[in-house]
Amino acid sequence: MSTSLLTESEIAEAVATLPNWTRSGPALTRTVTAASFPAGIELVRAVAEVAEAADHHPDIDIRWRDVTFALSTHSAGGLTQLDVSLAREIDRLAPRFS
C-alpha cells in the first residue's frame, strides 16, 4: 500500500465515505463508545491485531468507555491510504464492542 501523502481532494473524498471520522490537522480521528470498559479494551486489542498486521499503528486514547483513535502516517508527515484503510477496519470492528 502506498505511503504517499493524499491530496486535499483525496482526503475530502475519504472523509466523505467515513462518516464517523473527522479530520484533525494531519490525522483522522474517531471516538468509539464501547459497551463497557472491558469491551473498550477488547476493541483496542482487536485494532492492535489489525494494525500490527498492516505495520501501521494508531494513536489511542482510552477514557473509561470512550476509545479515541487518531490515524496519521508519521513517516510521511500526514494522511496516506494506510490511514484510510485502517479507519475502514476500525469501522468494521467497532460495532462488535459498542
Biopython code that builds the backbone (N, CA, C, O; Angstrom):
import numpy as np
from Bio.PDB.StructureBuilder import StructureBuilder

atoms = [
    (1, "MET", "N", (0.843, -1.171, 0.000)),
    (1, "MET", "CA", (0.000, 0.000, 0.000)),
    (1, "MET", "C", (0.891, 1.238, 0.000)),
    (1, "MET", "O", (1.960, 1.246, 0.611)),
    (2, "SER", "N", (0.452, 2.259, -0.675)),
    (2, "SER", "CA", (1.245, 3.463, -0.855)),
    (2, "SER", "C", (1.317, 4.296, 0.422)),
    (2, "SER", "O", (0.337, 4.435, 1.154)),
    (3, "THR", "N", (2.500, 4.844, 0.666)),
    (3, "THR", "CA", (2.658, 5.774, 1.778)),
    (3, "THR", "C", (2.831, 7.200, 1.267)),
    (3, "THR", "O", (3.374, 8.055, 1.965)),
    (4, "SER", "N", (2.364, 7.451, 0.043)),
    (4, "SER", "CA", (2.365, 8.811, -0.495)),
    (4, "SER", "C", (1.254, 9.603, 0.177)),
    (4, "SER", "O", (0.173, 9.077, 0.439)),
    (5, "LEU", "N", (1.531, 10.869, 0.454)),
    (5, "LEU", "CA", (0.506, 11.717, 1.045)),
    (5, "LEU", "C", (-0.691, 11.840, 0.117)),
    (5, "LEU", "O", (-0.537, 11.941, -1.100)),
    (6, "LEU", "N", (-1.882, 11.831, 0.699)),
    (6, "LEU", "CA", (-3.100, 12.053, -0.072)),
    (6, "LEU", "C", (-3.231, 13.540, -0.386)),
    (6, "LEU", "O", (-2.790, 14.391, 0.386)),
    (7, "THR", "N", (-3.836, 13.836, -1.516)),
    (7, "THR", "CA", (-4.114, 15.232, -1.856)),
    (7, "THR", "C", (-5.307, 15.707, -1.028)),
    (7, "THR", "O", (-6.019, 14.900, -0.430)),
    (8, "GLU", "N", (-5.514, 17.006, -1.001)),
    (8, "GLU", "CA", (-6.658, 17.551, -0.264)),
    (8, "GLU", "C", (-7.978, 16.983, -0.794)),
    (8, "GLU", "O", (-8.884, 16.683, -0.016)),
    (9, "SER", "N", (-8.084, 16.839, -2.101)),
    (9, "SER", "CA", (-9.332, 16.293, -2.652)),
    (9, "SER", "C", (-9.480, 14.812, -2.304)),
    (9, "SER", "O", (-10.599, 14.357, -2.064)),
    (10, "GLU", "N", (-8.401, 14.057, -2.271)),
    (10, "GLU", "CA", (-8.475, 12.648, -1.870)),
    (10, "GLU", "C", (-8.864, 12.524, -0.397)),
    (10, "GLU", "O", (-9.613, 11.622, -0.023)),
    (11, "ILE", "N", (-8.355, 13.430, 0.436)),
    (11, "ILE", "CA", (-8.717, 13.415, 1.854)),
    (11, "ILE", "C", (-10.201, 13.733, 2.012)),
    (11, "ILE", "O", (-10.908, 13.053, 2.757)),
    (12, "ALA", "N", (-10.671, 14.758, 1.317)),
    (12, "ALA", "CA", (-12.090, 15.136, 1.395)),
    (12, "ALA", "C", (-12.975, 13.987, 0.941)),
    (12, "ALA", "O", (-14.010, 13.721, 1.552)),
    (13, "GLU", "N", (-12.578, 13.308, -0.122)),
    (13, "GLU", "CA", (-13.345, 12.161, -0.628)),
    (13, "GLU", "C", (-13.370, 11.037, 0.397)),
    (13, "GLU", "O", (-14.413, 10.425, 0.626)),
    (14, "ALA", "N", (-12.221, 10.762, 1.016)),
    (14, "ALA", "CA", (-12.154, 9.699, 2.018)),
    (14, "ALA", "C", (-13.021, 10.031, 3.227)),
    (14, "ALA", "O", (-13.765, 9.177, 3.708)),
    (15, "VAL", "N", (-12.931, 11.267, 3.724)),
    (15, "VAL", "CA", (-13.722, 11.665, 4.890)),
    (15, "VAL", "C", (-15.217, 11.580, 4.577)),
    (15, "VAL", "O", (-16.017, 11.242, 5.449)),
    (16, "ALA", "N", (-15.587, 11.880, 3.359)),
    (16, "ALA", "CA", (-16.994, 11.796, 2.961)),
    (16, "ALA", "C", (-17.510, 10.358, 3.020)),
    (16, "ALA", "O", (-18.707, 10.139, 3.202)),
    (17, "THR", "N", (-16.629, 9.389, 2.870)),
    (17, "THR", "CA", (-17.034, 7.984, 2.912)),
    (17, "THR", "C", (-16.801, 7.352, 4.284)),
    (17, "THR", "O", (-17.067, 6.166, 4.481)),
    (18, "LEU", "N", (-16.301, 8.151, 5.232)),
    (18, "LEU", "CA", (-16.051, 7.686, 6.593)),
    (18, "LEU", "C", (-16.831, 8.578, 7.563)),
    (18, "LEU", "O", (-16.240, 9.440, 8.213)),
    (19, "PRO", "N", (-18.142, 8.383, 7.669)),
    (19, "PRO", "CA", (-18.989, 9.324, 8.401)),
    (19, "PRO", "C", (-18.670, 9.456, 9.891)),
    (19, "PRO", "O", (-19.023, 10.466, 10.501)),
    (20, "ASN", "N", (-18.025, 8.483, 10.478)),
    (20, "ASN", "CA", (-17.707, 8.547, 11.906)),
    (20, "ASN", "C", (-16.369, 9.232, 12.188)),
    (20, "ASN", "O", (-15.989, 9.416, 13.344)),
    (21, "TRP", "N", (-15.670, 9.601, 11.140)),
    (21, "TRP", "CA", (-14.326, 10.161, 11.266)),
    (21, "TRP", "C", (-14.321, 11.645, 10.932)),
    (21, "TRP", "O", (-15.118, 12.121, 10.123)),
    (22, "THR", "N", (-13.402, 12.371, 11.575)),
    (22, "THR", "CA", (-13.191, 13.770, 11.242)),
    (22, "THR", "C", (-11.708, 13.990, 11.004)),
    (22, "THR", "O", (-10.855, 13.248, 11.490)),
    (23, "ARG", "N", (-11.439, 15.017, 10.253)),
    (23, "ARG", "CA", (-10.048, 15.372, 10.026)),
    (23, "ARG", "C", (-9.636, 16.356, 11.116)),
    (23, "ARG", "O", (-10.337, 17.328, 11.398)),
    (24, "SER", "N", (-8.519, 16.090, 11.701)),
    (24, "SER", "CA", (-7.961, 16.958, 12.724)),
    (24, "SER", "C", (-6.505, 17.211, 12.349)),
    (24, "SER", "O", (-5.611, 16.471, 12.760)),
    (25, "GLY", "N", (-6.275, 18.263, 11.565)),
    (25, "GLY", "CA", (-4.923, 18.537, 11.081)),
    (25, "GLY", "C", (-4.430, 17.405, 10.200)),
    (25, "GLY", "O", (-5.081, 17.050, 9.218)),
    (26, "PRO", "N", (-3.275, 16.833, 10.548)),
    (26, "PRO", "CA", (-2.714, 15.755, 9.724)),
    (26, "PRO", "C", (-3.218, 14.370, 10.115)),
    (26, "PRO", "O", (-2.551, 13.373, 9.839)),
    (27, "ALA", "N", (-4.386, 14.292, 10.754)),
    (27, "ALA", "CA", (-4.879, 12.999, 11.239)),
    (27, "ALA", "C", (-6.379, 12.848, 10.997)),
    (27, "ALA", "O", (-7.109, 13.829, 10.849)),
    (28, "LEU", "N", (-6.812, 11.597, 10.963)),
    (28, "LEU", "CA", (-8.231, 11.245, 11.006)),
    (28, "LEU", "C", (-8.505, 10.786, 12.428)),
    (28, "LEU", "O", (-7.712, 10.034, 12.996)),
    (29, "THR", "N", (-9.623, 11.229, 13.017)),
    (29, "THR", "CA", (-9.936, 10.832, 14.382)),
    (29, "THR", "C", (-11.361, 10.314, 14.491)),
    (29, "THR", "O", (-12.263, 10.727, 13.762)),
    (30, "ARG", "N", (-11.523, 9.402, 15.422)),
    (30, "ARG", "CA", (-12.853, 8.860, 15.728)),
    (30, "ARG", "C", (-12.866, 8.390, 17.169)),
    (30, "ARG", "O", (-11.901, 7.793, 17.646)),
    (31, "THR", "N", (-13.963, 8.662, 17.861)),
    (31, "THR", "CA", (-14.161, 8.135, 19.211)),
    (31, "THR", "C", (-15.273, 7.104, 19.161)),
    (31, "THR", "O", (-16.348, 7.354, 18.616)),
    (32, "VAL", "N", (-14.999, 5.941, 19.739)),
    (32, "VAL", "CA", (-15.970, 4.859, 19.845)),
    (32, "VAL", "C", (-16.333, 4.728, 21.317)),
    (32, "VAL", "O", (-15.449, 4.636, 22.169)),
    (33, "THR", "N", (-17.623, 4.719, 21.621)),
    (33, "THR", "CA", (-18.071, 4.457, 22.983)),
    (33, "THR", "C", (-18.408, 2.980, 23.071)),
    (33, "THR", "O", (-19.361, 2.498, 22.460)),
    (34, "ALA", "N", (-17.603, 2.282, 23.845)),
    (34, "ALA", "CA", (-17.776, 0.840, 23.998)),
    (34, "ALA", "C", (-18.884, 0.552, 25.011)),
    (34, "ALA", "O", (-19.289, 1.436, 25.767)),
    (35, "ALA", "N", (-19.362, -0.668, 25.020)),
    (35, "ALA", "CA", (-20.428, -1.085, 25.924)),
    (35, "ALA", "C", (-19.980, -1.043, 27.386)),
    (35, "ALA", "O", (-20.797, -0.833, 28.283)),
    (36, "SER", "N", (-18.691, -1.241, 27.622)),
    (36, "SER", "CA", (-18.131, -1.240, 28.974)),
    (36, "SER", "C", (-16.637, -0.960, 28.861)),
    (36, "SER", "O", (-16.076, -0.962, 27.766)),
    (37, "PHE", "N", (-16.002, -0.719, 30.002)),
    (37, "PHE", "CA", (-14.552, -0.524, 29.967)),
    (37, "PHE", "C", (-13.836, -1.762, 29.415)),
    (37, "PHE", "O", (-12.970, -1.623, 28.552)),
    (38, "PRO", "N", (-14.178, -2.981, 29.895)),
    (38, "PRO", "CA", (-13.525, -4.160, 29.312)),
    (38, "PRO", "C", (-13.772, -4.302, 27.800)),
    (38, "PRO", "O", (-12.880, -4.734, 27.070)),
    (39, "ALA", "N", (-14.969, -3.944, 27.331)),
    (39, "ALA", "CA", (-15.241, -4.005, 25.888)),
    (39, "ALA", "C", (-14.349, -3.016, 25.146)),
    (39, "ALA", "O", (-13.879, -3.317, 24.048)),
    (40, "GLY", "N", (-14.108, -1.848, 25.723)),
    (40, "GLY", "CA", (-13.203, -0.877, 25.103)),
    (40, "GLY", "C", (-11.797, -1.419, 24.994)),
    (40, "GLY", "O", (-11.126, -1.215, 23.983)),
    (41, "ILE", "N", (-11.343, -2.110, 26.027)),
    (41, "ILE", "CA", (-10.004, -2.717, 25.994)),
    (41, "ILE", "C", (-9.949, -3.807, 24.929)),
    (41, "ILE", "O", (-8.945, -3.942, 24.230)),
    (42, "GLU", "N", (-11.023, -4.583, 24.805)),
    (42, "GLU", "CA", (-11.056, -5.627, 23.770)),
    (42, "GLU", "C", (-11.069, -5.007, 22.368)),
    (42, "GLU", "O", (-10.465, -5.558, 21.448)),
    (43, "LEU", "N", (-11.750, -3.871, 22.195)),
    (43, "LEU", "CA", (-11.701, -3.163, 20.915)),
    (43, "LEU", "C", (-10.269, -2.761, 20.601)),
    (43, "LEU", "O", (-9.801, -2.956, 19.480)),
    (44, "VAL", "N", (-9.578, -2.205, 21.575)),
    (44, "VAL", "CA", (-8.180, -1.820, 21.363)),
    (44, "VAL", "C", (-7.353, -3.046, 20.978)),
    (44, "VAL", "O", (-6.509, -2.972, 20.084)),
    (45, "ARG", "N", (-7.592, -4.157, 21.641)),
    (45, "ARG", "CA", (-6.851, -5.395, 21.330)),
    (45, "ARG", "C", (-7.121, -5.844, 19.882)),
    (45, "ARG", "O", (-6.198, -6.240, 19.170)),
    (46, "ALA", "N", (-8.382, -5.779, 19.457)),
    (46, "ALA", "CA", (-8.729, -6.174, 18.084)),
    (46, "ALA", "C", (-8.090, -5.234, 17.071)),
    (46, "ALA", "O", (-7.567, -5.686, 16.053)),
    (47, "VAL", "N", (-8.126, -3.933, 17.340)),
    (47, "VAL", "CA", (-7.490, -2.966, 16.438)),
    (47, "VAL", "C", (-5.982, -3.178, 16.431)),
    (47, "VAL", "O", (-5.347, -3.047, 15.384)),
    (48, "ALA", "N", (-5.401, -3.503, 17.578)),
    (48, "ALA", "CA", (-3.953, -3.743, 17.649)),
    (48, "ALA", "C", (-3.536, -4.887, 16.730)),
    (48, "ALA", "O", (-2.490, -4.814, 16.086)),
    (49, "GLU", "N", (-4.340, -5.934, 16.665)),
    (49, "GLU", "CA", (-4.007, -7.066, 15.785)),
    (49, "GLU", "C", (-4.024, -6.645, 14.320)),
    (49, "GLU", "O", (-3.120, -6.995, 13.560)),
    (50, "VAL", "N", (-5.049, -5.895, 13.922)),
    (50, "VAL", "CA", (-5.152, -5.423, 12.541)),
    (50, "VAL", "C", (-4.004, -4.456, 12.234)),
    (50, "VAL", "O", (-3.389, -4.527, 11.170)),
    (51, "ALA", "N", (-3.728, -3.559, 13.172)),
    (51, "ALA", "CA", (-2.670, -2.568, 12.979)),
    (51, "ALA", "C", (-1.301, -3.239, 12.868)),
    (51, "ALA", "O", (-0.485, -2.862, 12.026)),
    (52, "GLU", "N", (-1.060, -4.214, 13.704)),
    (52, "GLU", "CA", (0.228, -4.921, 13.668)),
    (52, "GLU", "C", (0.402, -5.650, 12.344)),
    (52, "GLU", "O", (1.488, -5.636, 11.764)),
    (53, "ALA", "N", (-0.663, -6.289, 11.863)),
    (53, "ALA", "CA", (-0.593, -6.994, 10.584)),
    (53, "ALA", "C", (-0.295, -6.030, 9.433)),
    (53, "ALA", "O", (0.386, -6.393, 8.474)),
    (54, "ALA", "N", (-0.808, -4.803, 9.534)),
    (54, "ALA", "CA", (-0.588, -3.801, 8.478)),
    (54, "ALA", "C", (0.697, -3.007, 8.715)),
    (54, "ALA", "O", (1.094, -2.207, 7.867)),
    (55, "ASP", "N", (1.350, -3.222, 9.858)),
    (55, "ASP", "CA", (2.526, -2.443, 10.271)),
    (55, "ASP", "C", (2.215, -0.946, 10.220)),
    (55, "ASP", "O", (3.014, -0.142, 9.741)),
    (56, "HIS", "N", (1.026, -0.596, 10.728)),
    (56, "HIS", "CA", (0.572, 0.794, 10.758)),
    (56, "HIS", "C", (-0.244, 0.982, 12.028)),
    (56, "HIS", "O", (-1.328, 0.415, 12.167)),
    (57, "HIS", "N", (0.277, 1.779, 12.952)),
    (57, "HIS", "CA", (-0.253, 1.810, 14.304)),
    (57, "HIS", "C", (-0.889, 3.153, 14.647)),
    (57, "HIS", "O", (-0.275, 4.201, 14.448)),
    (58, "PRO", "N", (-2.123, 3.123, 15.163)),
    (58, "PRO", "CA", (-2.819, 4.363, 15.519)),
    (58, "PRO", "C", (-2.377, 4.877, 16.878)),
    (58, "PRO", "O", (-1.832, 4.135, 17.696)),
    (59, "ASP", "N", (-2.621, 6.157, 17.102)),
    (59, "ASP", "CA", (-2.540, 6.703, 18.453)),
    (59, "ASP", "C", (-3.895, 6.398, 19.088)),
    (59, "ASP", "O", (-4.937, 6.589, 18.462)),
    (60, "ILE", "N", (-3.875, 5.923, 20.333)),
    (60, "ILE", "CA", (-5.106, 5.501, 21.001)),
    (60, "ILE", "C", (-5.180, 6.149, 22.377)),
    (60, "ILE", "O", (-4.216, 6.127, 23.142)),
    (61, "ASP", "N", (-6.340, 6.727, 22.680)),
    (61, "ASP", "CA", (-6.596, 7.325, 23.982)),
    (61, "ASP", "C", (-7.828, 6.635, 24.564)),
    (61, "ASP", "O", (-8.879, 6.587, 23.926)),
    (62, "ILE", "N", (-7.691, 6.103, 25.778)),
    (62, "ILE", "CA", (-8.797, 5.395, 26.427)),
    (62, "ILE", "C", (-9.241, 6.202, 27.633)),
    (62, "ILE", "O", (-8.444, 6.489, 28.526)),
    (63, "ARG", "N", (-10.510, 6.566, 27.655)),
    (63, "ARG", "CA", (-11.116, 7.283, 28.783)),
    (63, "ARG", "C", (-12.396, 6.542, 29.158)),
    (63, "ARG", "O", (-13.452, 6.767, 28.568)),
    (64, "TRP", "N", (-12.289, 5.666, 30.132)),
    (64, "TRP", "CA", (-13.370, 4.803, 30.572)),
    (64, "TRP", "C", (-13.898, 4.020, 29.381)),
    (64, "TRP", "O", (-13.181, 3.149, 28.887)),
    (65, "ARG", "N", (-15.110, 4.274, 28.885)),
    (65, "ARG", "CA", (-15.665, 3.520, 27.755)),
    (65, "ARG", "C", (-15.356, 4.184, 26.416)),
    (65, "ARG", "O", (-15.603, 3.586, 25.369)),
    (66, "ASP", "N", (-14.826, 5.395, 26.425)),
    (66, "ASP", "CA", (-14.542, 6.119, 25.181)),
    (66, "ASP", "C", (-13.119, 5.848, 24.715)),
    (66, "ASP", "O", (-12.149, 6.122, 25.421)),
    (67, "VAL", "N", (-13.023, 5.304, 23.511)),
    (67, "VAL", "CA", (-11.730, 4.995, 22.915)),
    (67, "VAL", "C", (-11.579, 5.879, 21.675)),
    (67, "VAL", "O", (-12.364, 5.779, 20.731)),
    (68, "THR", "N", (-10.569, 6.738, 21.687)),
    (68, "THR", "CA", (-10.337, 7.640, 20.564)),
    (68, "THR", "C", (-9.123, 7.167, 19.781)),
    (68, "THR", "O", (-8.051, 6.924, 20.336)),
    (69, "PHE", "N", (-9.324, 7.045, 18.475)),
    (69, "PHE", "CA", (-8.257, 6.651, 17.556)),
    (69, "PHE", "C", (-7.852, 7.861, 16.734)),
    (69, "PHE", "O", (-8.708, 8.607, 16.259)),
    (70, "ALA", "N", (-6.565, 8.057, 16.566)),
    (70, "ALA", "CA", (-6.036, 9.101, 15.687)),
    (70, "ALA", "C", (-5.088, 8.414, 14.707)),
    (70, "ALA", "O", (-4.138, 7.738, 15.100)),
    (71, "LEU", "N", (-5.374, 8.607, 13.431)),
    (71, "LEU", "CA", (-4.604, 7.946, 12.376)),
    (71, "LEU", "C", (-3.840, 8.975, 11.563)),
    (71, "LEU", "O", (-4.417, 9.940, 11.064)),
    (72, "SER", "N", (-2.550, 8.763, 11.434)),
    (72, "SER", "CA", (-1.693, 9.602, 10.607)),
    (72, "SER", "C", (-0.445, 8.790, 10.298)),
    (72, "SER", "O", (0.030, 8.028, 11.140)),
    (73, "THR", "N", (0.078, 8.949, 9.113)),
    (73, "THR", "CA", (1.307, 8.247, 8.748)),
    (73, "THR", "C", (2.463, 9.181, 9.078)),
    (73, "THR", "O", (2.848, 10.032, 8.275)),
    (74, "HIS", "N", (3.002, 9.004, 10.264)),
    (74, "HIS", "CA", (4.032, 9.916, 10.758)),
    (74, "HIS", "C", (5.247, 9.962, 9.843)),
    (74, "HIS", "O", (5.833, 11.025, 9.641)),
    (75, "SER", "N", (5.628, 8.817, 9.290)),
    (75, "SER", "CA", (6.817, 8.781, 8.419)),
    (75, "SER", "C", (6.607, 9.573, 7.135)),
    (75, "SER", "O", (7.577, 10.017, 6.520)),
    (76, "ALA", "N", (5.351, 9.757, 6.719)),
    (76, "ALA", "CA", (5.046, 10.521, 5.502)),
    (76, "ALA", "C", (4.674, 11.971, 5.828)),
    (76, "ALA", "O", (4.626, 12.819, 4.938)),
    (77, "GLY", "N", (4.411, 12.246, 7.107)),
    (77, "GLY", "CA", (4.064, 13.601, 7.502)),
    (77, "GLY", "C", (2.611, 13.972, 7.295)),
    (77, "GLY", "O", (2.296, 15.153, 7.142)),
    (78, "GLY", "N", (1.714, 12.993, 7.286)),
    (78, "GLY", "CA", (0.297, 13.299, 7.109)),
    (78, "GLY", "C", (-0.510, 12.076, 6.759)),
    (78, "GLY", "O", (-0.158, 10.954, 7.123)),
    (79, "LEU", "N", (-1.587, 12.299, 6.056)),
    (79, "LEU", "CA", (-2.531, 11.227, 5.736)),
    (79, "LEU", "C", (-2.164, 10.496, 4.452)),
    (79, "LEU", "O", (-1.836, 11.105, 3.434)),
    (80, "THR", "N", (-2.229, 9.177, 4.533)),
    (80, "THR", "CA", (-1.981, 8.317, 3.376)),
    (80, "THR", "C", (-3.110, 7.289, 3.286)),
    (80, "THR", "O", (-4.003, 7.250, 4.132)),
    (81, "GLN", "N", (-3.050, 6.473, 2.262)),
    (81, "GLN", "CA", (-4.050, 5.419, 2.094)),
    (81, "GLN", "C", (-4.005, 4.428, 3.253)),
    (81, "GLN", "O", (-5.017, 3.797, 3.556)),
    (82, "LEU", "N", (-2.859, 4.280, 3.905)),
    (82, "LEU", "CA", (-2.776, 3.409, 5.081)),
    (82, "LEU", "C", (-3.766, 3.853, 6.158)),
    (82, "LEU", "O", (-4.398, 3.021, 6.808)),
    (83, "ASP", "N", (-3.896, 5.163, 6.341)),
    (83, "ASP", "CA", (-4.810, 5.692, 7.364)),
    (83, "ASP", "C", (-6.264, 5.430, 6.996)),
    (83, "ASP", "O", (-7.069, 5.056, 7.848)),
    (84, "VAL", "N", (-6.592, 5.626, 5.739)),
    (84, "VAL", "CA", (-7.959, 5.389, 5.271)),
    (84, "VAL", "C", (-8.310, 3.911, 5.427)),
    (84, "VAL", "O", (-9.406, 3.575, 5.876)),
    (85, "SER", "N", (-7.395, 3.040, 5.061)),
    (85, "SER", "CA", (-7.643, 1.598, 5.181)),
    (85, "SER", "C", (-7.820, 1.187, 6.631)),
    (85, "SER", "O", (-8.704, 0.387, 6.939)),
    (86, "LEU", "N", (-6.991, 1.720, 7.535)),
    (86, "LEU", "CA", (-7.124, 1.371, 8.944)),
    (86, "LEU", "C", (-8.422, 1.936, 9.520)),
    (86, "LEU", "O", (-9.050, 1.290, 10.359)),
    (87, "ALA", "N", (-8.832, 3.123, 9.089)),
    (87, "ALA", "CA", (-10.113, 3.684, 9.526)),
    (87, "ALA", "C", (-11.257, 2.747, 9.140)),
    (87, "ALA", "O", (-12.167, 2.515, 9.935)),
    (88, "ARG", "N", (-11.210, 2.220, 7.939)),
    (88, "ARG", "CA", (-12.262, 1.294, 7.494)),
    (88, "ARG", "C", (-12.266, 0.013, 8.347)),
    (88, "ARG", "O", (-13.330, -0.520, 8.662)),
    (89, "GLU", "N", (-11.092, -0.467, 8.710)),
    (89, "GLU", "CA", (-11.002, -1.656, 9.563)),
    (89, "GLU", "C", (-11.552, -1.366, 10.956)),
    (89, "GLU", "O", (-12.248, -2.205, 11.527)),
    (90, "ILE", "N", (-11.253, -0.197, 11.510)),
    (90, "ILE", "CA", (-11.794, 0.167, 12.816)),
    (90, "ILE", "C", (-13.308, 0.262, 12.737)),
    (90, "ILE", "O", (-14.007, -0.185, 13.647)),
    (91, "ASP", "N", (-13.822, 0.841, 11.655)),
    (91, "ASP", "CA", (-15.282, 0.909, 11.457)),
    (91, "ASP", "C", (-15.892, -0.490, 11.395)),
    (91, "ASP", "O", (-17.000, -0.705, 11.885)),
    (92, "ARG", "N", (-15.196, -1.415, 10.813)),
    (92, "ARG", "CA", (-15.692, -2.791, 10.710)),
    (92, "ARG", "C", (-15.725, -3.462, 12.090)),
    (92, "ARG", "O", (-16.649, -4.214, 12.400)),
    (93, "LEU", "N", (-14.715, -3.184, 12.906)),
    (93, "LEU", "CA", (-14.597, -3.818, 14.219)),
    (93, "LEU", "C", (-15.484, -3.176, 15.293)),
    (93, "LEU", "O", (-16.019, -3.882, 16.148)),
    (94, "ALA", "N", (-15.641, -1.877, 15.259)),
    (94, "ALA", "CA", (-16.287, -1.129, 16.349)),
    (94, "ALA", "C", (-17.651, -1.655, 16.777)),
    (94, "ALA", "O", (-17.905, -1.744, 17.979)),
    (95, "PRO", "N", (-18.547, -2.009, 15.845)),
    (95, "PRO", "CA", (-19.885, -2.454, 16.284)),
    (95, "PRO", "C", (-19.870, -3.679, 17.185)),
    (95, "PRO", "O", (-20.803, -3.877, 17.964)),
    (96, "ARG", "N", (-18.856, -4.487, 17.101)),
    (96, "ARG", "CA", (-18.771, -5.681, 17.954)),
    (96, "ARG", "C", (-18.575, -5.327, 19.424)),
    (96, "ARG", "O", (-18.841, -6.153, 20.296)),
    (97, "PHE", "N", (-18.115, -4.113, 19.709)),
    (97, "PHE", "CA", (-17.756, -3.734, 21.076)),
    (97, "PHE", "C", (-18.610, -2.600, 21.638)),
    (97, "PHE", "O", (-18.434, -2.203, 22.790)),
    (98, "SER", "N", (-19.529, -2.080, 20.833)),
    (98, "SER", "CA", (-20.360, -0.945, 21.265)),
    (98, "SER", "C", (-21.645, -1.397, 21.915)),
    (98, "SER", "O", (-22.451, -0.566, 22.333)),
]
sb = StructureBuilder()
sb.init_structure("model")
sb.init_model(0)
sb.init_chain("A")
sb.init_seg("    ")
for serial, (resi, resn, name, xyz) in enumerate(atoms, 1):
    if name == "N":
        sb.init_residue(resn, " ", resi, " ")
    sb.init_atom(name, np.array(xyz, "f"), 0.0, 1.0, " ", f" {name:<3s}", serial, name[0])
structure = sb.get_structure()
